[in-house]
Protein backbone atom coordinates (compact mmCIF):
# COMPACT_ATOMS: atom_id res chain seq x y z
CA UNK A 1 0.00 0.00 0.00
CA UNK A 2 1.32 3.44 -0.95
CA UNK A 3 0.78 6.14 1.69
CA UNK A 4 1.07 9.85 0.90
CA UNK A 5 0.79 12.24 3.82
CA UNK A 6 0.37 15.99 3.31
CA UNK A 7 1.65 17.99 6.27
CA UNK A 8 -0.20 21.20 5.46
CA UNK A 9 -3.33 22.03 3.46
CA UNK A 10 -2.89 23.38 -0.01
CA UNK A 11 -3.42 22.57 -3.65
CA UNK A 12 -2.88 18.87 -4.28
CA UNK A 13 -2.65 17.38 -7.76
CA UNK A 14 -5.87 15.40 -8.20
CA UNK A 15 -3.93 12.59 -9.85
CA UNK A 16 -2.19 11.98 -6.51
CA UNK A 17 -5.60 11.36 -4.89
CA UNK A 18 -7.51 9.49 -7.58
CA UNK A 19 -8.57 6.01 -6.52
CA UNK A 20 -7.15 6.39 -3.01
CA UNK A 21 -8.76 6.28 0.38
CA UNK A 22 -8.65 9.82 1.79
CA UNK A 23 -8.26 10.40 5.51
CA UNK A 24 -8.80 13.97 6.75
CA UNK A 25 -7.23 14.84 10.10
CA UNK A 26 -7.93 17.82 12.36
CA UNK A 27 -7.28 16.64 15.92
CA UNK A 28 -7.85 20.12 17.47
CA UNK A 29 -10.76 20.08 17.05
CA UNK A 30 -12.97 19.42 14.03
CA UNK A 31 -12.31 15.66 13.73
CA UNK A 32 -12.98 15.20 17.43
CA UNK A 33 -16.16 17.28 17.28
CA UNK A 34 -17.44 15.35 14.25
CA UNK A 35 -16.91 12.06 16.09
CA UNK A 36 -18.62 13.40 19.22
CA UNK A 37 -21.58 14.77 17.24
CA UNK A 38 -22.27 11.47 15.52
CA UNK A 39 -21.89 9.38 18.65
CA UNK A 40 -24.32 11.81 20.34
CA UNK A 41 -26.99 10.96 17.78
CA UNK A 42 -26.63 13.67 15.14
CA UNK A 43 -28.05 12.54 11.81
CA UNK A 44 -25.10 13.99 9.93
CA UNK A 45 -22.47 16.69 9.97
CA UNK A 46 -22.28 18.93 6.92
CA UNK A 47 -18.87 20.62 6.65
CA UNK A 48 -18.84 24.02 4.97
CA UNK A 49 -16.12 26.59 4.45
CA UNK A 50 -17.91 29.95 4.57
CA UNK A 51 -20.25 31.52 7.13
CA UNK A 52 -22.74 32.66 4.50
CA UNK A 53 -22.86 29.14 3.11
CA UNK A 54 -23.69 27.79 6.58
CA UNK A 55 -26.51 30.30 7.02
CA UNK A 56 -27.95 29.59 3.57
CA UNK A 57 -27.86 25.85 4.17
CA UNK A 58 -29.65 26.21 7.50
CA UNK A 59 -32.38 28.30 5.88
CA UNK A 60 -32.79 25.62 3.21
CA UNK A 61 -32.89 22.66 5.60
CA UNK A 62 -34.91 24.39 8.30
CA UNK A 63 -33.73 25.78 11.65
CA UNK A 64 -35.78 23.27 13.62
CA UNK A 65 -33.79 20.35 12.17
CA UNK A 66 -30.30 21.86 12.17
CA UNK A 67 -27.59 23.07 14.52
CA UNK A 68 -25.10 25.73 13.45
CA UNK A 69 -21.67 25.02 14.89
CA UNK A 70 -18.28 26.52 14.31
CA UNK A 71 -15.43 28.82 15.28
CA UNK A 72 -12.94 31.31 14.06
CA UNK A 73 -9.63 31.47 15.93
CA UNK A 74 -11.10 28.99 18.39
CA UNK A 75 -14.03 31.20 19.46
CA UNK A 76 -17.70 30.46 18.77
CA UNK A 77 -19.09 32.42 15.86
CA UNK A 78 -21.64 35.10 16.74
CA UNK A 79 -25.27 33.90 16.34
CA UNK A 80 -24.19 30.26 16.01
CA UNK A 81 -25.70 27.65 18.33
CA UNK A 82 -22.42 25.98 19.27
CA UNK A 83 -18.70 26.50 18.94
CA UNK A 84 -16.15 23.79 18.19
CA UNK A 85 -15.76 22.19 21.61
CA UNK A 86 -16.65 18.48 21.50
CA UNK A 87 -18.18 18.86 24.97
CA UNK A 88 -20.92 21.08 23.51
CA UNK A 89 -22.13 18.38 21.15
CA UNK A 90 -24.30 16.41 23.57
CA UNK A 91 -27.26 14.21 22.78
CA UNK A 92 -29.54 16.91 24.21
CA UNK A 93 -28.18 19.50 21.79
CA UNK A 94 -27.57 17.57 18.58
CA UNK A 95 -29.54 14.31 18.84
CA UNK A 96 -31.61 13.73 15.66
CA UNK A 97 -30.34 17.02 14.21
CA UNK A 98 -28.09 17.81 11.27
CA UNK A 99 -25.01 19.75 12.34
CA UNK A 100 -23.75 22.39 9.90
CA UNK A 101 -20.11 22.90 10.87
CA UNK A 102 -17.56 25.49 9.77
CA UNK A 103 -14.11 25.80 11.34
CA UNK A 104 -10.91 27.71 10.70
CA UNK A 105 -9.05 24.67 9.38
CA UNK A 106 -10.72 21.28 9.52
CA UNK A 107 -13.81 21.71 7.36
CA UNK A 108 -12.02 23.22 4.36
CA UNK A 109 -10.59 19.90 3.17
CA UNK A 110 -14.01 18.35 2.70
CA UNK A 111 -15.07 20.98 0.22
CA UNK A 112 -12.07 20.17 -1.99
CA UNK A 113 -12.19 16.37 -1.71
CA UNK A 114 -13.26 14.33 -4.72
CA UNK A 115 -16.60 12.74 -3.72
CA UNK A 116 -15.78 9.57 -5.67
CA UNK A 117 -13.14 8.67 -3.09
CA UNK A 118 -13.80 7.01 0.24
CA UNK A 119 -13.31 9.98 2.60
CA UNK A 120 -12.86 9.29 6.31
CA UNK A 121 -12.66 11.70 9.26
CA UNK A 122 -9.84 10.75 11.61
CA UNK A 123 -8.69 12.01 14.99
CA UNK A 124 -6.82 10.35 17.78
CA UNK A 125 -10.19 9.50 19.31
CA UNK A 126 -10.98 7.02 16.50
CA UNK A 127 -7.60 6.25 14.94
CA UNK A 128 -7.72 2.47 15.40
CA UNK A 129 -11.17 2.23 13.82
CA UNK A 130 -9.91 4.23 10.86
CA UNK A 131 -6.85 1.99 10.52
CA UNK A 132 -9.06 -1.11 10.33
CA UNK A 133 -11.21 0.44 7.60
CA UNK A 134 -8.19 1.55 5.58
CA UNK A 135 -6.79 -1.99 5.85
CA UNK A 136 -10.10 -3.49 4.75
CA UNK A 137 -10.28 -1.36 1.61
CA UNK A 138 -6.76 -2.34 0.54
CA UNK A 139 -6.44 0.82 -1.56
CA UNK A 140 -3.58 3.29 -1.50
CA UNK A 141 -3.97 6.00 1.12
CA UNK A 142 -3.70 9.78 1.26
CA UNK A 143 -3.66 11.46 4.68
CA UNK A 144 -4.53 15.16 4.58
CA UNK A 145 -3.57 17.14 7.69
CA UNK A 146 -5.63 20.28 8.32
CA UNK A 147 -2.76 22.12 9.98
CA UNK A 148 -3.22 25.50 11.65
CA UNK A 149 -3.94 28.52 9.46
CA UNK A 150 -1.98 26.94 6.64
CA UNK A 151 0.96 25.96 8.81
CA UNK A 152 2.23 22.65 10.17
CA UNK A 153 0.52 21.33 13.32
CA UNK A 154 2.18 18.75 15.53
CA UNK A 155 -1.07 17.07 16.64
CA UNK A 156 -2.29 16.30 13.11
CA UNK A 157 1.09 14.95 12.08
CA UNK A 158 1.24 12.77 15.21
CA UNK A 159 -2.20 11.39 14.40
CA UNK A 160 -1.16 10.63 10.83
CA UNK A 161 1.96 8.93 12.14
CA UNK A 162 -0.06 6.87 14.59
CA UNK A 163 -2.40 5.77 11.80
CA UNK A 164 0.59 4.64 9.73
CA UNK A 165 2.08 2.85 12.75
CA UNK A 166 -1.15 0.93 13.28
CA UNK A 167 -1.35 -0.06 9.62
CA UNK A 168 2.18 -1.46 9.83
CA UNK A 169 2.25 -3.01 13.30
CA UNK A 170 -1.38 -3.95 14.00
CA UNK A 171 -2.86 -4.51 10.54
CA UNK A 172 0.45 -5.97 9.24
CA UNK A 173 0.33 -4.13 5.92
CA UNK A 174 3.46 -3.53 3.89
CA UNK A 175 3.66 0.20 3.24
CA UNK A 176 5.54 2.45 0.85
CA UNK A 177 5.68 5.94 2.37
CA UNK A 178 6.32 9.37 0.94
CA UNK A 179 8.83 11.47 2.87
CA UNK A 180 6.16 13.32 4.84
CA UNK A 181 4.58 10.02 5.90
CA UNK A 182 7.98 8.73 7.01
CA UNK A 183 8.48 11.92 9.03
CA UNK A 184 5.04 11.56 10.65
CA UNK A 185 5.78 7.97 11.59
CA UNK A 186 9.11 8.95 13.14
CA UNK A 187 7.48 11.83 15.03
CA UNK A 188 4.81 9.52 16.45
CA UNK A 189 7.26 6.80 17.48
CA UNK A 190 9.48 9.40 19.16
CA UNK A 191 6.54 10.78 21.17
CA UNK A 192 4.27 7.75 21.64
CA UNK A 193 4.87 7.66 25.40
CA UNK A 194 4.25 11.38 25.85
CA UNK A 195 1.47 11.95 23.33
CA UNK A 196 -0.85 14.06 25.47
CA UNK A 197 1.96 16.22 26.82
CA UNK A 198 3.42 16.78 23.37
CA UNK A 199 0.06 17.92 22.00
CA UNK A 200 -0.67 20.12 25.01
CA UNK A 201 2.73 21.76 24.58
CA UNK A 202 2.23 22.29 20.86
CA UNK A 203 1.41 25.69 19.42
CA UNK A 204 -2.32 25.12 18.96
CA UNK A 205 -2.66 23.14 22.19
CA UNK A 206 -1.18 26.07 24.11
CA UNK A 207 -3.41 28.57 22.33
CA UNK A 208 -6.60 26.63 23.09
CA UNK A 209 -5.59 26.34 26.74
CA UNK A 210 -5.01 30.11 26.89
CA UNK A 211 -8.57 30.81 25.67
CA UNK A 212 -10.14 28.32 28.08
CA UNK A 213 -10.21 25.02 26.18
CA UNK A 214 -7.51 22.96 27.90
CA UNK A 215 -10.09 20.22 28.55
CA UNK A 216 -10.74 20.02 24.79
CA UNK A 217 -7.05 19.41 24.16
CA UNK A 218 -7.05 16.64 26.75
CA UNK A 219 -10.19 15.01 25.31
CA UNK A 220 -8.93 15.22 21.72
CA UNK A 221 -5.72 13.45 22.78
CA UNK A 222 -7.59 10.50 24.34
CA UNK A 223 -6.75 7.70 21.90
CA UNK A 224 -9.68 5.53 20.74
CA UNK A 225 -12.14 7.15 23.15
CA UNK A 226 -14.79 7.57 20.40
CA UNK A 227 -14.29 4.50 18.17
CA UNK A 228 -16.60 5.49 15.31
CA UNK A 229 -16.09 5.65 11.55
CA UNK A 230 -17.34 8.93 10.03
CA UNK A 231 -17.43 8.87 6.24
CA UNK A 232 -18.45 11.51 3.72
CA UNK A 233 -21.49 10.62 1.62
CA UNK A 234 -23.23 13.16 -0.60
CA UNK A 235 -21.33 15.96 1.14
CA UNK A 236 -22.57 14.80 4.56
CA UNK A 237 -20.45 13.10 7.19
CA UNK A 238 -22.32 10.10 8.57
CA UNK A 239 -21.50 6.96 10.48
CA UNK A 240 -20.63 4.00 8.32
CA UNK A 241 -23.58 1.64 8.06
CA UNK A 242 -22.98 -1.67 9.83
Buried (B, 14 or more C-beta within 10 A) or exposed (E): BBBBBBBBBEEBEEEEBEEBBBBBBBBBBBBBBBBBBBBBBBBBBBBBBEBEBBBEBBEEBEEEEBBBBBBBEBEBBEEBBBBBBBEBBBEEBBBEBBBBBBBBBBBBBBEBBEEEBBBBBBBBBBBBBBBBBBBEEEBBBBBBBBBBEEEEBBBBBBBBBBBBBBBBEEBEBEBEBBEBBBBBBEBBBEBBEEBBEBBBEBEBBEBBBEEEBBEBBBBBBBBEBBBBBBBBEEEBBBBEEE
